[in-house]
Amino acid sequence: MLNADALSQLRQLKTDIKENKVVFAGTVKATNGRFGFVALDEGRDVFLPPEEMQKVLPGDRVNVTEQEVEKGKTQGVVDELLETRLNTFVGRYLVKGKGHFVVPETPGINRWIFIPPKERMNAQPDDYIYCQIHKHPIKDGKGQAKVLRVIGKTGTPGIERAFTLATFDLADTWPEAVQQQADGLTDGDIEAREAGREDRTDRPYVTIDSPGTQDMDDALLAEPNATGWTLSIAIADPTAVIATDSPAEQEAFNRATAIYFPGEPLPMLPDSLSTRLCSLMPEVKRLALVCDLQVNNDGSLGNYSFHQAVIRSKGKLSYELVSNLIEGREDDDIKALPETVSNSLDQLHQAATALRKWRSEHALLSGDRPEFRLRLDENKRIRLIEPSVQNEAHRLVEECMVAANRCAADFLSSQSAGLFIHHPGLRDDRADNIRALIESHAPHLAAVDAHQADGFRTLMKETETLEAEVPVKAILSRQLARAELSFRPAPHHGMGLEAYTTFTSPLRKFSDFYVHRLIRAALWDAPMKALTADQLEALQAAQIRARQAANSLEAWLKSDFARTLGEAPMAGIISRTVPAGFFVRLDANGLEGFVSCKELEGKYSFDPVTLRLIHNKNGRIFQLEQPVMVSFAGVDDERRQINFTLVEAASEPAGDSPANG
C-alpha cells in the first residue's frame, strides 16, 4: 500500500503531466470506415483510430492530444468533449438477441446504438425511427439513443418523403401560432389594404404557369411604345398582409424556401396564404408589387419604377396555350381570349424575344438541358418519367422575370441595405487546373481574367463552340462555385451580370420575400426588420438543406424506379467523372447511374485538368459529354445510387486514342 508521501507524489506527477500535455481543439470528421479525423482549429487533420472514433459523433467539438504510433505517424486521443452538435438523427430499428438498437442512416455513424427499454416508443423491427442521443459515448464508447417518433416501415406509401423530412429536420405541420395567424386572415384583410395603392384591376394582366400551379406569384402584360415596349410585371405581395417579425414570417425564414418534392411539395407559407389570399388568382382582387420597365427595341432596359397596386388577373393561362398562340395555332381556348389579352401576349412575346437577344449578346444564357417530370402512382412511387419540354412560353416568362429582377438589383444597389445573389464563377481551388486546361486546349483565351465578370463571360461564350479534343465548356461548367447571398451588390458570373437579385417568387423563397420588404421600406417607409450576418448565413444554410432534401428524396425514388429498367442496353452521355469511375445520364429519362472503373478492364488514371479517365496502357478515354451505352447493374441501397455496366462506348472522344480497350 502506498503511503501518504507516495500518494502525494503520484498526484503531483499526474498534475504535472496534465499541465504539460499539449491539447488541440477541433471538430470530428467521419468517414465511410470505422476510423475518422479531427479537423484541428489550427488547420490540419489528426487521425482518429476506430477505438477513439467510437467515443465521438460526427460534428463533435473535442480536445485531442497527439501521440506517435509509428515512426513519423501520429494519431489522436480524445481528451475532452467540448460540444456535441448531433442531436437528432434517423435510422432503422433492429433487435439482435436481447438487445434493441438503432442502425443510423446518418452518414458517418457506422455503429449500432443501444436503445434502453424505457426509450423505445413501441417501435418494431425494421421500423424507420427518429431518434435523439440519450447518452453520449464519450466515456466508454457505448452511446444510447431514445426514440422520439416512429416514422413507418419500408414499403408504406409515402415513407420516402416522411423519412426525408425527418432526416433533414423539416416540419410537415405548422406551429400553432402560424396556423392561427394564417386562419385569422381573410379577403377582408386584402380589401383593408387596398387604400393608397394604384388600382390596376382593369389592366389585362395574366398569369402563365403549369395547369396544376396554385401559388401564382407573377402576372404579366406588355404594351408597345415609340422605342420598344412597356413591360409590367406584377408580383404577389405577401409582405403586405404578413406582419413584420410575426410567426408566419419567422417560420418562412426558418423554412427558407418551398421544396418541390415529387408529388407533394412542402410550402414555405400556409396554403391559405400561398395558394389563396396572396396568390394572383384569376378574376379576384389581389395585392401586388409591380415593376414597370422600358424594354428598348434592342432588348436593353430603360427606365423602371416600382408600384404598390391592386390587380385582377384576366386569366390563368398554361404554358402550352401561350406557346400555341405564339406559334400561330388556333383552338377554342385561344379564340376565347379577350382581344386585350391576346394583344398583350403578342407584345410580351416580342419584348421577351428582344430581351433574350440582348442577353445572348451581352450576358450569359443557361443552356437548355433536358428536363424530366416524375409521375407518381397511388403508392407515391415513380410510375413514369417523361420529358418536360421547355417551349417559347417558358422562355417568355423567364425573360420577364430576369428583367424585373435586374431592375430590383439595380434599385437596391443604390440603397443603404440590400440582398443580392453573388456567383463568383469558377472555384478558386481549381484555378491551377483550369489555367492548365485553357493553356493546353484554348491558348488564345489564356490571357482572359476569369475572375472578372467580363472575362468569365468571354471565356464561357468563346468555349461554347470551341472545337477541341476535350469539351472545354463542359469541363469549366463542372467546376463552378456555388452562388451566395450577399448584403452588398456583387457580380453574378453565371448570368454574366454585374449585380443580380430575385424578388419574383415571394410565396416560395424567403430571400425574395425579404427583397419585397427592402423595396417597400425604401420607397414607402413600410416596417421591416433587417437580417443580421448570422441570420443571412442561417438562411443560406437552410436553402442548401432544402436542396439536399429534394435531391435525397428524388435519388431514393429514382433508385427504386431503376429496378424496373431491365437488362436492355440504354443510351446516355457521361455527365460526371471521378477517380473511381464516371456517371452516365440516360437520354430517355435523365436517370444518372455510376460505372465503376473496377468493372472495366485494366487500370485507369484520372486527369484533374481535363476530368478524363485514361487507360494506363492503351490510352482509352472516358470524358464528359461522351456518348455511351450502358445496362442496369443494380442499386447501392446505402448510397441510393444507381449502378450501370458499360455495354460499349457509342463513340470515342476526339483524339488519337485507340477505339477499343
Helices and strands as residue ranges (DSSP letters): H 4-20, E 24-30, E 36-40, E 45-48, H 50-53, E 61-70, E 73-83, E 88-96, E 99-104, E 113-114, G 117-119, E 127-135, E 144-153, H 159-167, H 176-183, H 187-192, E 198-200, E 207-209, E 218-225, E 228-236, G 238-240, H 247-255, H 271-271, I 272-277, E 285-296, E 301-312, E 316-318, H 319-326, H 332-335, H 339-362, E 371-376, E 382-388, H 392-413, E 420-422, G 428-430, H 431-441, G 443-445, H 453-462, H 472-477, E 484-486, G 493-495, H 510-524, H 533-562, E 570-578, E 581-586, E 592-596, G 597-599, E 604-607, E 612-615, E 621-622, E 627-636, E 641-649
